[in-house]
């Protein structure tokens, strides 16, 4: 009987690590918002998981004047609060110092994090005429 208990306990110890869930590190994104152009009048910082939609509260001025994100992040900007609809523009470091018409479209962002360092940085916005 003791042999059986020892055998079962050993088998359980050997099986347990193999069946344990793998925990994956989630990348977080930091988004910085200013109500003024040229990164003036700092308003707020949002920190959230990459690949998840983040709603953005408009500054008291009503628009986002400038914004930036972490060096390794690229964000799509949406006018909607739930990242639905058309992409209004994109954002990556070093940021957008004057968002122009995109400033009123910061309802939400959906960001991805690059796994490699040294990726190129770009900013752009799209407008419909």
N, CA, C and O atoms as CSV, one atom per row, in Angstrom:
chain,resi,resn,atom,element,x,y,z
A,1,UNK,N,N,0.822,-1.195,0.000
A,1,UNK,CA,C,0.000,0.000,0.000
A,1,UNK,C,C,0.874,1.271,0.000
A,1,UNK,O,O,0.590,2.230,-0.717
A,2,UNK,N,N,1.936,1.254,0.816
A,2,UNK,CA,C,2.840,2.398,0.857
A,2,UNK,C,C,3.478,2.622,-0.512
A,2,UNK,O,O,3.643,3.767,-0.932
A,3,UNK,N,N,3.834,1.556,-1.205
A,3,UNK,CA,C,4.420,1.647,-2.541
A,3,UNK,C,C,3.457,2.338,-3.505
A,3,UNK,O,O,3.873,3.171,-4.310
A,4,UNK,N,N,2.175,1.993,-3.424
A,4,UNK,CA,C,1.167,2.592,-4.301
A,4,UNK,C,C,1.033,4.087,-4.039
A,4,UNK,O,O,0.936,4.871,-4.983
A,5,UNK,N,N,1.028,4.496,-2.756
A,5,UNK,CA,C,0.934,5.919,-2.412
A,5,UNK,C,C,2.144,6.678,-2.952
A,5,UNK,O,O,2.006,7.762,-3.521
A,6,UNK,N,N,3.331,6.098,-2.769
A,6,UNK,CA,C,4.550,6.735,-3.256
A,6,UNK,C,C,4.528,6.854,-4.773
A,6,UNK,O,O,4.898,7.892,-5.322
A,7,UNK,N,N,4.098,5.803,-5.448
A,7,UNK,CA,C,4.017,5.802,-6.901
A,7,UNK,C,C,3.053,6.876,-7.402
A,7,UNK,O,O,3.378,7.624,-8.324
A,8,UNK,N,N,1.872,6.951,-6.795
A,8,UNK,CA,C,0.871,7.936,-7.226
A,8,UNK,C,C,1.335,9.363,-6.955
A,8,UNK,O,O,1.118,10.256,-7.775
A,9,UNK,N,N,1.975,9.579,-5.806
A,9,UNK,CA,C,2.472,10.906,-5.473
A,9,UNK,C,C,3.559,11.335,-6.460
A,9,UNK,O,O,3.571,12.481,-6.910
A,10,UNK,N,N,4.459,10.433,-6.794
A,10,UNK,CA,C,5.512,10.720,-7.768
A,10,UNK,C,C,4.913,11.021,-9.136
A,10,UNK,O,O,5.337,11.961,-9.809
A,11,UNK,N,N,3.941,10.234,-9.544
A,11,UNK,CA,C,3.289,10.455,-10.834
A,11,UNK,C,C,2.597,11.811,-10.867
A,11,UNK,O,O,2.650,12.508,-11.881
A,12,UNK,N,N,1.952,12.192,-9.773
A,12,UNK,CA,C,1.263,13.479,-9.698
A,12,UNK,C,C,2.261,14.631,-9.806
A,12,UNK,O,O,2.003,15.610,-10.506
A,13,UNK,N,N,3.385,14.523,-9.125
A,13,UNK,CA,C,4.404,15.567,-9.165
A,13,UNK,C,C,4.963,15.719,-10.577
A,13,UNK,O,O,5.232,16.836,-11.019
A,14,UNK,N,N,5.135,14.626,-11.273
A,14,UNK,CA,C,5.665,14.682,-12.634
A,14,UNK,C,C,4.663,15.248,-13.627
A,14,UNK,O,O,5.059,15.901,-14.592
A,15,UNK,N,N,3.389,15.013,-13.415
A,15,UNK,CA,C,2.348,15.469,-14.336
A,15,UNK,C,C,1.961,16.922,-14.076
A,15,UNK,O,O,1.650,17.641,-15.026
A,16,UNK,N,N,1.968,17.371,-12.845
A,16,UNK,CA,C,1.492,18.710,-12.481
A,16,UNK,C,C,2.195,19.824,-13.253
A,16,UNK,O,O,1.504,20.682,-13.803
A,17,UNK,N,N,3.537,19.862,-13.329
A,17,UNK,CA,C,4.156,20.957,-14.087
A,17,UNK,C,C,3.793,20.941,-15.568
A,17,UNK,O,O,3.701,21.999,-16.190
A,18,UNK,N,N,3.591,19.787,-16.128
A,18,UNK,CA,C,3.258,19.695,-17.547
A,18,UNK,C,C,1.870,20.229,-17.837
A,18,UNK,O,O,1.609,20.701,-18.944
A,19,UNK,N,N,0.977,20.165,-16.866
A,19,UNK,CA,C,-0.385,20.612,-17.108
A,19,UNK,C,C,-0.646,22.022,-16.590
A,19,UNK,O,O,-1.749,22.543,-16.758
A,20,UNK,N,N,0.347,22.644,-15.967
A,20,UNK,CA,C,0.171,23.998,-15.451
A,20,UNK,C,C,0.001,24.970,-16.618
A,20,UNK,O,O,0.624,24.809,-17.667
A,21,UNK,N,N,-0.837,25.967,-16.426
A,21,UNK,CA,C,-1.086,26.960,-17.471
A,21,UNK,C,C,0.155,27.818,-17.679
A,21,UNK,O,O,0.850,28.161,-16.722
A,22,UNK,N,N,0.423,28.156,-18.916
A,22,UNK,CA,C,1.543,29.019,-19.248
A,22,UNK,C,C,1.067,30.460,-19.120
A,22,UNK,O,O,0.070,30.853,-19.725
A,23,UNK,N,N,1.784,31.235,-18.335
A,23,UNK,CA,C,1.436,32.639,-18.150
A,23,UNK,C,C,2.290,33.452,-19.107
A,23,UNK,O,O,3.519,33.375,-19.076
A,24,UNK,N,N,1.638,34.228,-19.953
A,24,UNK,CA,C,2.356,35.043,-20.919
A,24,UNK,C,C,2.394,36.484,-20.450
A,24,UNK,O,O,1.409,37.012,-19.935
A,25,UNK,N,N,3.538,37.109,-20.636
A,25,UNK,CA,C,3.695,38.513,-20.290
A,25,UNK,C,C,2.874,39.355,-21.260
A,25,UNK,O,O,2.946,39.169,-22.474
A,26,UNK,N,N,2.100,40.275,-20.717
A,26,UNK,CA,C,1.331,41.200,-21.548
A,26,UNK,C,C,2.104,42.501,-21.656
A,26,UNK,O,O,2.584,43.035,-20.657
A,27,UNK,N,N,2.218,43.001,-22.858
A,27,UNK,CA,C,2.870,44.286,-23.056
A,27,UNK,C,C,1.879,45.384,-22.728
A,27,UNK,O,O,0.705,45.303,-23.087
A,28,UNK,N,N,2.352,46.401,-22.051
A,28,UNK,CA,C,1.505,47.550,-21.766
A,28,UNK,C,C,1.955,48.728,-22.620
A,28,UNK,O,O,3.099,48.799,-23.071
A,29,UNK,N,N,1.039,49.629,-22.822
A,29,UNK,CA,C,1.279,50.830,-23.617
A,29,UNK,C,C,0.997,52.035,-22.735
A,29,UNK,O,O,0.019,52.050,-21.988
A,30,UNK,N,N,1.850,53.040,-22.823
A,30,UNK,CA,C,1.608,54.317,-22.153
A,30,UNK,C,C,1.327,55.354,-23.225
A,30,UNK,O,O,2.127,55.551,-24.139
A,31,UNK,N,N,0.187,56.014,-23.105
A,31,UNK,CA,C,-0.239,57.062,-24.032
A,31,UNK,C,C,-0.307,58.364,-23.248
A,31,UNK,O,O,-0.919,58.415,-22.181
A,32,UNK,N,N,0.315,59.416,-23.767
A,32,UNK,CA,C,0.351,60.714,-23.105
A,32,UNK,C,C,-0.417,61.722,-23.953
A,32,UNK,O,O,-0.211,61.817,-25.162
A,33,UNK,N,N,-1.302,62.469,-23.306
A,33,UNK,CA,C,-2.197,63.415,-23.984
A,33,UNK,C,C,-1.947,64.835,-23.466
A,33,UNK,O,O,-1.821,65.055,-22.261
A,34,UNK,N,N,-1.878,65.786,-24.392
A,34,UNK,CA,C,-1.802,67.208,-24.066
A,34,UNK,C,C,-2.969,67.908,-24.752
A,34,UNK,O,O,-3.358,67.534,-25.858
A,35,UNK,N,N,-3.523,68.918,-24.099
A,35,UNK,CA,C,-4.624,69.658,-24.734
A,35,UNK,C,C,-4.093,70.682,-25.726
A,35,UNK,O,O,-4.813,71.081,-26.641
A,36,UNK,N,N,-2.850,71.112,-25.562
A,36,UNK,CA,C,-2.256,72.083,-26.470
A,36,UNK,C,C,-1.328,71.445,-27.485
A,36,UNK,O,O,-0.843,70.330,-27.294
A,37,UNK,N,N,-1.091,72.167,-28.562
A,37,UNK,CA,C,-0.132,71.693,-29.559
A,37,UNK,C,C,1.285,71.832,-28.997
A,37,UNK,O,O,1.499,72.533,-28.008
A,38,UNK,N,N,2.236,71.168,-29.625
A,38,UNK,CA,C,3.622,71.261,-29.184
A,38,UNK,C,C,3.855,70.660,-27.809
A,38,UNK,O,O,4.785,71.052,-27.104
A,39,UNK,N,N,3.014,69.714,-27.430
A,39,UNK,CA,C,3.118,69.029,-26.137
A,39,UNK,C,C,3.029,70.006,-24.967
A,39,UNK,O,O,3.791,69.919,-24.004
A,40,UNK,N,N,2.081,70.935,-25.073
A,40,UNK,CA,C,1.817,71.911,-24.015
A,40,UNK,C,C,0.508,71.565,-23.306
A,40,UNK,O,O,-0.386,70.960,-23.897
A,41,UNK,N,N,0.406,71.954,-22.040
A,41,UNK,CA,C,-0.803,71.739,-21.226
A,41,UNK,C,C,-1.096,70.250,-21.044
A,41,UNK,O,O,-2.141,69.748,-21.457
A,42,UNK,N,N,-0.144,69.561,-20.413
A,42,UNK,CA,C,-0.280,68.121,-20.166
A,42,UNK,C,C,-1.610,67.823,-19.489
A,42,UNK,O,O,-2.003,68.501,-18.539
A,43,UNK,N,N,-2.301,66.799,-19.990
A,43,UNK,CA,C,-3.614,66.446,-19.465
A,43,UNK,C,C,-3.600,65.114,-18.736
A,43,UNK,O,O,-3.951,65.047,-17.559
A,44,UNK,N,N,-3.197,64.053,-19.426
A,44,UNK,CA,C,-3.366,62.735,-18.825
A,44,UNK,C,C,-2.466,61.689,-19.467
A,44,UNK,O,O,-2.018,61.821,-20.606
A,45,UNK,N,N,-2.223,60.640,-18.679
A,45,UNK,CA,C,-1.496,59.463,-19.144
A,45,UNK,C,C,-2.422,58.269,-19.021
A,45,UNK,O,O,-3.068,58.083,-17.990
A,46,UNK,N,N,-2.490,57.464,-20.063
A,46,UNK,CA,C,-3.249,56.213,-20.043
A,46,UNK,C,C,-2.248,55.070,-20.122
A,46,UNK,O,O,-1.346,55.091,-20.959
A,47,UNK,N,N,-2.397,54.084,-19.265
A,47,UNK,CA,C,-1.565,52.885,-19.305
A,47,UNK,C,C,-2.505,51.695,-19.439
A,47,UNK,O,O,-3.389,51.505,-18.603
A,48,UNK,N,N,-2.319,50.890,-20.487
A,48,UNK,CA,C,-3.253,49.805,-20.770
A,48,UNK,C,C,-2.546,48.701,-21.539
A,48,UNK,O,O,-1.454,48.909,-22.067
A,49,UNK,N,N,-3.166,47.527,-21.604
A,49,UNK,CA,C,-2.600,46.391,-22.325
A,49,UNK,C,C,-2.638,46.639,-23.824
A,49,UNK,O,O,-3.596,47.206,-24.349
A,50,UNK,N,N,-1.588,46.210,-24.503
A,50,UNK,CA,C,-1.593,46.297,-25.960
A,50,UNK,C,C,-2.670,45.373,-26.511
A,50,UNK,O,O,-3.104,44.438,-25.838
A,51,UNK,N,N,-3.086,45.636,-27.712
A,51,UNK,CA,C,-4.128,44.857,-28.392
A,51,UNK,C,C,-5.472,44.904,-27.677
A,51,UNK,O,O,-6.303,44.013,-27.854
A,52,UNK,N,N,-5.691,45.944,-26.866
A,52,UNK,CA,C,-7.000,46.135,-26.242
A,52,UNK,C,C,-7.422,47.589,-26.454
A,52,UNK,O,O,-6.593,48.498,-26.416
A,53,UNK,N,N,-8.698,47.791,-26.673
A,53,UNK,CA,C,-9.223,49.126,-26.938
A,53,UNK,C,C,-9.198,49.971,-25.663
A,53,UNK,O,O,-9.567,49.496,-24.589
A,54,UNK,N,N,-8.762,51.222,-25.789
A,54,UNK,CA,C,-8.741,52.148,-24.662
A,54,UNK,C,C,-9.528,53.394,-25.044
A,54,UNK,O,O,-9.152,54.112,-25.970
A,55,UNK,N,N,-10.623,53.651,-24.327
A,55,UNK,CA,C,-11.400,54.873,-24.543
A,55,UNK,C,C,-10.598,56.061,-24.014
A,55,UNK,O,O,-9.895,55.948,-23.009
A,56,UNK,N,N,-10.708,57.191,-24.693
A,56,UNK,CA,C,-9.982,58.401,-24.322
A,56,UNK,C,C,-10.988,59.485,-23.965
A,56,UNK,O,O,-11.888,59.790,-24.748
A,57,UNK,N,N,-10.832,60.067,-22.778
A,57,UNK,CA,C,-11.685,61.183,-22.371
A,57,UNK,C,C,-11.109,62.461,-22.975
A,57,UNK,O,O,-9.916,62.734,-22.837
A,58,UNK,N,N,-11.943,63.232,-23.633
A,58,UNK,CA,C,-11.478,64.472,-24.263
A,58,UNK,C,C,-11.052,65.462,-23.187
A,58,UNK,O,O,-11.716,65.582,-22.158
A,59,UNK,N,N,-9.947,66.173,-23.416
A,59,UNK,CA,C,-9.555,67.234,-22.487
A,59,UNK,C,C,-10.644,68.299,-22.411
A,59,UNK,O,O,-11.529,68.343,-23.266
A,60,UNK,N,N,-10.586,69.141,-21.412
A,60,UNK,CA,C,-11.610,70.180,-21.251
A,60,UNK,C,C,-11.669,71.108,-22.457
A,60,UNK,O,O,-12.696,71.742,-22.699
A,61,UNK,N,N,-10.583,71.195,-23.213
A,61,UNK,CA,C,-10.573,72.025,-24.418
A,61,UNK,C,C,-11.427,71.415,-25.524
A,61,UNK,O,O,-11.767,72.092,-26.495
A,62,UNK,N,N,-11.774,70.132,-25.378
A,62,UNK,CA,C,-12.595,69.457,-26.378
A,62,UNK,C,C,-11.807,68.679,-27.407
A,62,UNK,O,O,-12.364,67.828,-28.101
A,63,UNK,N,N,-10.513,68.958,-27.518
A,63,UNK,CA,C,-9.689,68.236,-28.487
A,63,UNK,C,C,-8.346,67.863,-27.868
A,63,UNK,O,O,-7.902,68.462,-26.889
A,64,UNK,N,N,-7.723,66.870,-28.461
A,64,UNK,CA,C,-6.356,66.496,-28.108
A,64,UNK,C,C,-5.441,67.312,-29.011
A,64,UNK,O,O,-5.511,67.192,-30.234
A,65,UNK,N,N,-4.588,68.138,-28.424
A,65,UNK,CA,C,-3.699,68.985,-29.216
A,65,UNK,C,C,-2.446,68.271,-29.670
A,65,UNK,O,O,-1.952,68.511,-30.772
A,66,UNK,N,N,-1.925,67.389,-28.819
A,66,UNK,CA,C,-0.744,66.595,-29.152
A,66,UNK,C,C,-0.751,65.327,-28.313
A,66,UNK,O,O,-1.370,65.272,-27.250
A,67,UNK,N,N,-0.053,64.309,-28.807
A,67,UNK,CA,C,-0.050,63.014,-28.122
A,67,UNK,C,C,1.184,62.223,-28.514
A,67,UNK,O,O,1.735,62.405,-29.599
A,68,UNK,N,N,1.610,61.343,-27.619
A,68,UNK,CA,C,2.705,60.429,-27.928
A,68,UNK,C,C,2.511,59.122,-27.169
A,68,UNK,O,O,1.740,59.048,-26.212
A,69,UNK,N,N,3.222,58.101,-27.613
A,69,UNK,CA,C,3.169,56.774,-26.993
A,69,UNK,C,C,4.593,56.253,-26.811
A,69,UNK,O,O,5.557,56.878,-27.252
A,70,UNK,N,N,4.707,55.105,-26.157
A,70,UNK,CA,C,5.999,54.455,-25.969
A,70,UNK,C,C,6.697,54.235,-27.309
A,70,UNK,O,O,6.047,54.126,-28.349
A,71,UNK,N,N,8.018,54.173,-27.272
A,71,UNK,CA,C,8.821,54.000,-28.489
A,71,UNK,C,C,8.442,52.783,-29.313
A,71,UNK,O,O,8.518,52.826,-30.541
A,72,UNK,N,N,8.041,51.710,-28.673
A,72,UNK,CA,C,7.781,50.463,-29.405
A,72,UNK,C,C,6.307,50.245,-29.732
A,72,UNK,O,O,5.927,49.157,-30.163
A,73,UNK,N,N,5.478,51.257,-29.534
A,73,UNK,CA,C,4.034,51.113,-29.760
A,73,UNK,C,C,3.571,51.882,-30.988
A,73,UNK,O,O,4.113,52.937,-31.321
A,74,UNK,N,N,2.566,51.339,-31.651
A,74,UNK,CA,C,1.872,52.011,-32.745
A,74,UNK,C,C,0.386,51.912,-32.452
A,74,UNK,O,O,-0.119,50.833,-32.141
A,75,UNK,N,N,-0.317,53.035,-32.549
A,75,UNK,CA,C,-1.734,53.070,-32.185
A,75,UNK,C,C,-2.595,53.557,-33.343
A,75,UNK,O,O,-2.238,54.500,-34.049
A,76,UNK,N,N,-3.725,52.905,-33.522
A,76,UNK,CA,C,-4.765,53.399,-34.417
A,76,UNK,C,C,-5.713,54.238,-33.582
A,76,UNK,O,O,-6.105,53.841,-32.485
A,77,UNK,N,N,-6.078,55.395,-34.103
A,77,UNK,CA,C,-6.979,56.318,-33.416
A,77,UNK,C,C,-8.360,56.205,-34.045
A,77,UNK,O,O,-8.494,56.197,-35.268
A,78,UNK,N,N,-9.389,56.118,-33.201
A,78,UNK,CA,C,-10.781,56.012,-33.649
A,78,UNK,C,C,-11.596,57.150,-33.048
A,78,UNK,O,O,-11.331,57.588,-31.928
A,79,UNK,N,N,-12.585,57.625,-33.793
A,79,UNK,CA,C,-13.496,58.641,-33.272
A,79,UNK,C,C,-14.467,58.033,-32.268
A,79,UNK,O,O,-14.917,58.717,-31.349
A,80,UNK,N,N,-14.790,56.765,-32.436
A,80,UNK,CA,C,-15.733,56.086,-31.539
A,80,UNK,C,C,-15.051,55.745,-30.211
A,80,UNK,O,O,-13.826,55.638,-30.162
A,81,UNK,N,N,-15.823,55.574,-29.139
A,81,UNK,CA,C,-15.235,55.223,-27.840
A,81,UNK,C,C,-14.888,53.739,-27.701
A,81,UNK,O,O,-14.338,53.329,-26.679
A,82,UNK,N,N,-15.208,52.920,-28.729
A,82,UNK,CA,C,-14.998,51.471,-28.617
A,82,UNK,C,C,-14.173,50.889,-29.769
A,82,UNK,O,O,-14.291,49.703,-30.077
A,83,UNK,N,N,-13.354,51.704,-30.393
A,83,UNK,CA,C,-12.465,51.278,-31.492
A,83,UNK,C,C,-13.219,50.673,-32.669
A,83,UNK,O,O,-12.690,49.811,-33.371
A,84,UNK,N,N,-14.444,51.118,-32.885
A,84,UNK,CA,C,-15.208,50.644,-34.038
A,84,UNK,C,C,-15.194,51.723,-35.119
A,84,UNK,O,O,-14.886,52.884,-34.852
A,85,UNK,N,N,-15.527,51.326,-36.317
A,85,UNK,CA,C,-15.556,52.268,-37.428
A,85,UNK,C,C,-14.196,52.422,-38.074
A,85,UNK,O,O,-13.289,51.619,-37.856
A,86,UNK,N,N,-14.073,53.469,-38.872
A,86,UNK,CA,C,-12.838,53.717,-39.610
A,86,UNK,C,C,-11.728,54.223,-38.695
A,86,UNK,O,O,-11.988,54.882,-37.689
A,87,UNK,N,N,-10.501,53.908,-39.057
A,87,UNK,CA,C,-9.330,54.442,-38.361
A,87,UNK,C,C,-9.177,55.902,-38.784
A,87,UNK,O,O,-9.068,56.200,-39.973
A,88,UNK,N,N,-9.168,56.813,-37.805
A,88,UNK,CA,C,-9.034,58.238,-38.099
A,88,UNK,C,C,-7.584,58.615,-38.371
A,88,UNK,O,O,-7.317,59.578,-39.089
A,89,UNK,N,N,-6.650,57.866,-37.803
A,89,UNK,CA,C,-5.229,58.129,-37.990
A,89,UNK,C,C,-4.401,57.149,-37.195
A,89,UNK,O,O,-4.937,56.301,-36.480
A,90,UNK,N,N,-3.091,57.267,-37.322
A,90,UNK,CA,C,-2.183,56.413,-36.559
A,90,UNK,C,C,-1.209,57.274,-35.776
A,90,UNK,O,O,-0.968,58.434,-36.109
A,91,UNK,N,N,-0.660,56.687,-34.739
A,91,UNK,CA,C,0.214,57.415,-33.833
A,91,UNK,C,C,1.324,56.490,-33.362
A,91,UNK,O,O,1.060,55.359,-32.955
A,92,UNK,N,N,2.557,56.962,-33.414
A,92,UNK,CA,C,3.687,56.253,-32.821
A,92,UNK,C,C,4.718,57.301,-32.406
A,92,UNK,O,O,4.609,58.466,-32.786
A,93,UNK,N,N,5.712,56.889,-31.632
A,93,UNK,CA,C,6.735,57.826,-31.163
A,93,UNK,C,C,7.489,58.398,-32.362
A,93,UNK,O,O,7.745,57.654,-33.309
A,94,UNK,N,N,7.845,59.638,-32.369
A,94,UNK,CA,C,7.869,60.560,-31.242
A,94,UNK,C,C,6.543,61.257,-30.960
A,94,UNK,O,O,6.479,62.123,-30.087
A,95,UNK,N,N,5.501,60.903,-31.670
A,95,UNK,CA,C,4.184,61.469,-31.396
A,95,UNK,C,C,3.744,62.467,-32.440
A,95,UNK,O,O,4.405,62.665,-33.459
A,96,UNK,N,N,2.626,63.085,-32.168
A,96,UNK,CA,C,2.064,64.115,-33.046
A,96,UNK,C,C,2.033,65.406,-32.236
A,96,UNK,O,O,1.299,65.507,-31.254
A,97,UNK,N,N,2.832,66.395,-32.648
A,97,UNK,CA,C,2.901,67.643,-31.886
A,97,UNK,C,C,1.730,68.567,-32.185
A,97,UNK,O,O,1.429,69.459,-31.391
A,98,UNK,N,N,1.073,68.369,-33.307
A,98,UNK,CA,C,-0.121,69.145,-33.650
A,98,UNK,C,C,-1.087,68.200,-34.354
A,98,UNK,O,O,-0.912,67.886,-35.531
A,99,UNK,N,N,-2.089,67.758,-33.641
A,99,UNK,CA,C,-3.010,66.762,-34.191
A,99,UNK,C,C,-3.950,67.336,-35.237
A,99,UNK,O,O,-4.562,66.577,-35.989
A,100,UNK,N,N,-4.082,68.648,-35.305
A,100,UNK,CA,C,-4.981,69.254,-36.288
A,100,UNK,C,C,-6.383,68.699,-36.167
A,100,UNK,O,O,-6.921,68.596,-35.065
A,101,UNK,N,N,-6.985,68.338,-37.303
A,101,UNK,CA,C,-8.360,67.835,-37.288
A,101,UNK,C,C,-8.468,66.469,-36.613
A,101,UNK,O,O,-9.553,66.078,-36.184
A,102,UNK,N,N,-7.355,65.742,-36.515
A,102,UNK,CA,C,-7.380,64.449,-35.828
A,102,UNK,C,C,-7.663,64.622,-34.334
A,102,UNK,O,O,-8.154,63.695,-33.689
A,103,UNK,N,N,-7.362,65.787,-33.785
A,103,UNK,CA,C,-7.535,66.048,-32.353
A,103,UNK,C,C,-8.938,65.846,-31.845
A,103,UNK,O,O,-9.125,65.475,-30.686
A,104,UNK,N,N,-9.942,66.084,-32.688
A,104,UNK,CA,C,-11.328,65.889,-32.249
A,104,UNK,C,C,-11.784,64.454,-32.455
A,104,UNK,O,O,-12.918,64.109,-32.124
A,105,UNK,N,N,-10.902,63.608,-33.004
A,105,UNK,CA,C,-11.258,62.218,-33.287
A,105,UNK,C,C,-10.677,61.230,-32.283
A,105,UNK,O,O,-10.738,60.023,-32.517
A,106,UNK,N,N,-10.125,61.698,-31.190
A,106,UNK,CA,C,-9.538,60.805,-30.199
A,106,UNK,C,C,-10.611,60.250,-29.272
A,106,UNK,O,O,-10.674,60.623,-28.100
A,107,UNK,N,N,-11.455,59.362,-29.791
A,107,UNK,CA,C,-12.463,58.712,-28.952
A,107,UNK,C,C,-11.915,57.469,-28.294
A,107,UNK,O,O,-12.306,57.117,-27.181
A,108,UNK,N,N,-10.995,56.794,-28.997
A,108,UNK,CA,C,-10.368,55.583,-28.470
A,108,UNK,C,C,-9.131,55.262,-29.292
A,108,UNK,O,O,-8.948,55.776,-30.396
A,109,UNK,N,N,-8.285,54.402,-28.734
A,109,UNK,CA,C,-7.086,53.942,-29.435
A,109,UNK,C,C,-6.942,52.438,-29.260
A,109,UNK,O,O,-7.368,51.864,-28.258
A,110,UNK,N,N,-6.334,51.822,-30.254
A,110,UNK,CA,C,-5.994,50.399,-30.209
A,110,UNK,C,C,-4.528,50.311,-30.615
A,110,UNK,O,O,-4.171,50.631,-31.748
A,111,UNK,N,N,-3.681,49.876,-29.684
A,111,UNK,CA,C,-2.235,49.910,-29.893
A,111,UNK,C,C,-1.629,48.516,-29.930
A,111,UNK,O,O,-2.101,47.595,-29.263
A,112,UNK,N,N,-0.583,48.384,-30.717
A,112,UNK,CA,C,0.208,47.158,-30.753
A,112,UNK,C,C,1.630,47.510,-30.344
A,112,UNK,O,O,2.072,48.648,-30.497
A,113,UNK,N,N,2.334,46.519,-29.826
A,113,UNK,CA,C,3.710,46.718,-29.389
A,113,UNK,C,C,4.621,45.871,-30.255
A,113,UNK,O,O,4.404,44.670,-30.413
A,114,UNK,N,N,5.632,46.499,-30.809
A,114,UNK,CA,C,6.611,45.798,-31.639
A,114,UNK,C,C,7.522,44.976,-30.745
A,114,UNK,O,O,7.932,45.434,-29.678
A,115,UNK,N,N,7.837,43.766,-31.176
A,115,UNK,CA,C,8.707,42.908,-30.376
A,115,UNK,C,C,10.171,43.236,-30.574
A,115,UNK,O,O,11.008,42.805,-29.780
A,116,UNK,N,N,10.502,43.985,-31.605
A,116,UNK,CA,C,11.907,44.325,-31.849
A,116,UNK,C,C,12.161,45.774,-31.501
A,116,UNK,O,O,11.301,46.635,-31.685
A,117,UNK,N,N,13.351,46.029,-30.998
A,117,UNK,CA,C,13.722,47.410,-30.708
A,117,UNK,C,C,14.307,48.026,-31.969
A,117,UNK,O,O,14.766,47.323,-32.869
A,118,UNK,N,N,14.282,49.324,-32.016
A,118,UNK,CA,C,14.838,50.011,-33.169
A,118,UNK,C,C,13.894,50.097,-34.346
A,118,UNK,O,O,14.334,50.323,-35.473
A,119,UNK,N,N,12.614,49.923,-34.112
A,119,UNK,CA,C,11.670,50.039,-35.214
A,119,UNK,C,C,11.498,51.502,-35.582
A,119,UNK,O,O,11.720,52.385,-34.754
A,120,UNK,N,N,11.110,51.758,-36.799
A,120,UNK,CA,C,10.951,53.128,-37.253
A,120,UNK,C,C,9.697,53.741,-36.660
A,120,UNK,O,O,8.742,53.036,-36.335
A,121,UNK,N,N,9.706,55.050,-36.522
A,121,UNK,CA,C,8.584,55.768,-35.940
A,121,UNK,C,C,7.927,56.627,-36.998
A,121,UNK,O,O,8.606,57.309,-37.765
A,122,UNK,N,N,6.613,56.594,-37.038
A,122,UNK,CA,C,5.885,57.414,-37.992
A,122,UNK,C,C,4.623,57.948,-37.350
A,122,UNK,O,O,4.117,57.382,-36.381
A,123,UNK,N,N,4.124,59.030,-37.890
A,123,UNK,CA,C,2.819,59.537,-37.491
A,123,UNK,C,C,2.070,59.894,-38.754
A,123,UNK,O,O,2.669,60.333,-39.735
A,124,UNK,N,N,0.788,59.712,-38.735
A,124,UNK,CA,C,-0.009,60.098,-39.890
A,124,UNK,C,C,-1.440,60.295,-39.461
A,124,UNK,O,O,-1.853,59.843,-38.393
A,125,UNK,N,N,-2.176,60.961,-40.285
A,125,UNK,CA,C,-3.610,61.076,-40.066
A,125,UNK,C,C,-4.283,61.006,-41.420
A,125,UNK,O,O,-3.699,61.348,-42.448
A,126,UNK,N,N,-5.505,60.562,-41.395
A,126,UNK,CA,C,-6.270,60.499,-42.632
A,126,UNK,C,C,-7.479,61.386,-42.475
A,126,UNK,O,O,-8.042,61.500,-41.387
A,127,UNK,N,N,-7.869,62.000,-43.539
A,127,UNK,CA,C,-9.072,62.825,-43.486
A,127,UNK,C,C,-9.925,62.509,-44.695
A,127,UNK,O,O,-9.419,62.179,-45.767
A,128,UNK,N,N,-11.225,62.617,-44.503
A,128,UNK,CA,C,-12.169,62.383,-45.597
A,128,UNK,C,C,-12.640,63.728,-46.121
A,128,UNK,O,O,-12.998,64.616,-45.348
A,129,UNK,N,N,-12.637,63.866,-47.401
A,129,UNK,CA,C,-13.076,65.136,-48.005
A,129,UNK,C,C,-14.390,64.943,-48.684
A,129,UNK,O,O,-14.934,65.888,-49.255
